[in-house]
Amino acid sequence: MAKESTHRANELIEQGWSKDDVARYSELWDYRQRWGAINLEREDRLFLRKAEAALPKIVSSKASIKKPIQEKSYYRWLSLYLDAMNNAESSFGLIDGHRGAWPIVLEEELRALDYYEPVLGLPDTIKARALVAIREELIQSTKTPADSQSFDFEAPIEDLKKTAATNWRYLRDGDLSKDKSYPILDSKEAVSFRDEIRTKLTVLVRELFPSLAETDRPAPPDNWSRN
């Protein structure tokens, strides 16, 4: 609530307060501004409190603007990796329709975040650590990838550190951060894998993040897109 810079006697008049009470409020308000509430009698302090409780709250002119989820740190971290993977794949010379398993996982996680819009504050990001192992399990579920390329999972963060201070972690934990294996799926496998990942991650995001504990929003339709 914004701090009052003057008394609001006129608003009490509009609410039907008597002239005597309004005058008393004005005098007590001015006195408190000059000398502080501690110098008022208890009865006067209670009267001021009653008058101010009757007044509508002042809305700050600097209304808080909800930060879009796309600007939240966790979302930008995932997007950093997705962009790096897309750039890497453009140099792989992949057959049309072939796609890396990793960007499919990240795209579907970001899609679920776009749809449900969790707060992504500290409680959410702590719980999101569980997704590190889950992503690995999903990648390992690709039984027979059509191809395998090499991708440096540490490079996106190390490159970022050259231009900005960051405490972002590698996408993969521990020794796995040095594992550069990057499975490539053919067009049929990519579609099947995406369907599987979409189903799993949509449920996981909705159930994992504390800020979504009371959401009653149903799963997004298959054709849903933020754009």
C-alpha positions in Angstrom: 0.0 0.0 0.0 1.3 3.4 -0.9 2.1 5.8 1.9 -0.3 8.8 2.5 1.2 12.2 1.9 -1.8 14.1 3.2 -4.9 13.4 5.2 -8.0 12.1 3.4 -10.8 14.0 5.3 -12.8 14.4 2.1 -13.1 10.6 1.7 -14.5 10.3 5.2 -17.1 13.0 4.4 -18.1 11.0 1.4 -18.6 7.9 3.6 -21.0 9.9 5.8 -18.7 10.7 8.8 -19.9 13.7 10.8 -18.1 17.1 10.5 -16.9 16.9 14.1 -15.3 13.4 13.5 -13.8 14.5 10.2 -12.3 17.6 11.9 -10.9 15.5 14.7 -9.4 13.1 12.2 -7.7 15.9 10.4 -6.3 17.5 13.5 -5.0 14.2 14.9 -3.5 13.2 11.5 -1.6 16.6 11.4 -0.5 16.2 15.0 0.9 12.7 14.4 2.8 13.9 11.3 4.5 16.6 13.4 5.1 14.9 16.7 4.5 11.2 16.2 1.8 8.8 17.4 3.6 8.2 20.7 2.5 11.6 21.8 -1.2 11.0 21.2 -3.5 9.7 23.9 -4.6 6.1 23.6 -8.2 7.1 22.8 -6.9 9.4 20.0 -4.7 6.7 18.5 -7.6 4.3 18.5 -9.8 6.9 16.8 -7.1 7.5 14.1 -6.8 3.7 13.5 -10.6 3.4 13.2 -10.7 6.3 10.6 -7.9 4.9 8.6 -9.4 1.4 8.5 -12.5 2.9 7.0 -10.5 4.5 4.1 -9.9 2.4 1.0 -6.4 1.3 0.4 -4.2 3.5 -1.8 -3.0 1.7 -4.9 0.5 2.6 -5.8 1.0 4.4 -9.1 3.8 2.0 -9.7 1.6 -1.0 -10.0 3.5 -4.3 -9.8 3.8 -6.0 -13.2 3.8 -9.7 -13.2 7.1 -10.9 -14.8 6.4 -13.1 -17.8 7.5 -16.7 -17.3 9.8 -16.4 -20.3 11.8 -13.9 -18.3 12.2 -16.1 -15.3 15.7 -17.5 -14.6 14.8 -21.1 -14.8 13.0 -20.7 -18.1 15.9 -18.7 -19.6 18.3 -21.4 -18.5 16.4 -24.0 -20.4 16.1 -21.7 -23.4 19.8 -21.1 -23.4 20.5 -24.8 -23.8 17.7 -25.3 -26.4 19.1 -22.4 -28.5 22.6 -23.9 -28.3 21.4 -27.3 -29.4 19.4 -25.9 -32.3 22.5 -24.0 -33.4 24.6 -27.2 -33.1 22.1 -29.2 -35.1 22.3 -26.7 -37.9 25.9 -27.7 -38.4 25.4 -31.5 -38.2 23.9 -31.8 -41.7 21.0 -33.9 -40.4 18.6 -35.7 -42.8 15.4 -33.8 -43.1 13.1 -34.7 -40.2 15.9 -36.1 -38.0 16.1 -34.4 -34.6 18.1 -34.6 -31.4 16.4 -36.2 -28.4 17.6 -33.5 -26.0 15.9 -30.5 -27.7 12.7 -32.5 -27.9 12.8 -33.0 -24.1 13.6 -29.3 -23.5 10.9 -28.1 -26.0 8.2 -30.1 -24.2 9.3 -29.0 -20.8 9.2 -25.4 -21.9 5.8 -25.9 -23.5 4.4 -27.3 -20.2 5.9 -24.2 -18.4 4.3 -21.9 -20.9 0.9 -23.5 -20.5 0.8 -23.9 -16.7 2.9 -20.8 -15.8 4.3 -21.8 -12.4 5.7 -19.0 -10.3 9.2 -20.4 -10.7 10.3 -18.9 -7.4 12.6 -20.7 -5.0 10.2 -23.4 -3.9 9.6 -24.3 -7.6 13.2 -24.2 -8.6 14.2 -26.4 -5.7 11.7 -29.0 -6.7 12.8 -28.7 -10.3 16.1 -30.3 -9.4 14.2 -33.6 -9.6 13.9 -33.1 -13.4 17.7 -33.5 -13.8 17.5 -37.2 -13.3 14.1 -37.5 -15.1 15.6 -35.9 -18.2 18.4 -38.4 -18.2 15.9 -41.3 -17.9 13.9 -39.9 -20.8 17.0 -39.6 -23.0 18.1 -43.2 -22.1 14.7 -44.4 -23.2 15.7 -43.8 -26.8 16.5 -47.4 -27.6 18.0 -47.3 -31.1 18.8 -43.7 -32.2 19.4 -43.3 -35.9 22.6 -41.5 -35.3 24.7 -39.9 -32.5 26.5 -36.6 -32.6 28.7 -34.8 -30.1 27.4 -31.8 -28.0 29.4 -30.0 -25.3 26.9 -29.7 -22.4 29.2 -27.4 -20.4 29.9 -25.0 -23.3 26.6 -23.0 -23.1 27.3 -22.0 -19.5 31.0 -21.4 -20.0 30.3 -19.2 -23.0 27.8 -17.2 -21.0 30.3 -16.7 -18.2 32.5 -14.9 -20.7 30.0 -12.1 -21.0 27.9 -12.2 -17.9 28.0 -13.2 -14.3 25.9 -16.3 -13.7 25.3 -19.0 -11.1 23.4 -21.2 -13.6 24.4 -24.9 -13.4 25.2 -27.3 -16.3 22.1 -29.1 -17.7 23.6 -32.4 -16.7 25.0 -33.3 -13.2 28.5 -34.4 -12.2 30.4 -36.6 -14.7 27.5 -36.6 -17.0 28.1 -32.9 -17.8 31.3 -34.1 -19.7 29.4 -36.8 -21.6 29.1 -35.3 -25.1 26.9 -38.1 -26.6 23.9 -36.6 -28.3 21.4 -39.1 -29.8 19.7 -38.3 -33.0 16.2 -39.7 -33.9 14.8 -40.2 -37.4 11.6 -38.5 -38.3 9.3 -41.4 -37.2 11.2 -41.9 -33.9 11.2 -38.2 -33.2 7.4 -38.0 -33.5 6.9 -41.0 -31.3 9.4 -39.8 -28.7 7.8 -36.3 -28.6 4.4 -37.8 -27.9 5.8 -39.9 -25.1 7.7 -37.0 -23.6 4.8 -34.6 -23.9 2.5 -36.9 -21.9 5.1 -37.5 -19.2 6.4 -33.9 -18.8 3.0 -32.3 -18.8 2.0 -34.4 -15.8 5.3 -34.0 -14.1 5.4 -30.2 -14.3 1.8 -29.9 -13.0 2.5 -32.2 -10.1 6.1 -31.2 -9.3 6.0 -27.4 -8.9 4.5 -26.2 -5.5 3.0 -23.1 -7.1 0.8 -25.4 -9.2 -0.5 -27.4 -6.3 -4.0 -26.0 -6.5 -4.3 -25.6 -10.3 -7.3 -27.2 -11.8 -6.2 -26.4 -15.4 -6.6 -29.5 -17.6 -3.7 -30.8 -19.8 -3.2 -28.7 -22.9 -4.6 -30.0 -26.2 -2.1 -31.5 -28.6 -2.3 -28.5 -30.9 -1.7 -26.0 -28.1 1.2 -23.6 -28.6 2.3 -20.4 -26.8 2.5 -18.7 -30.2 
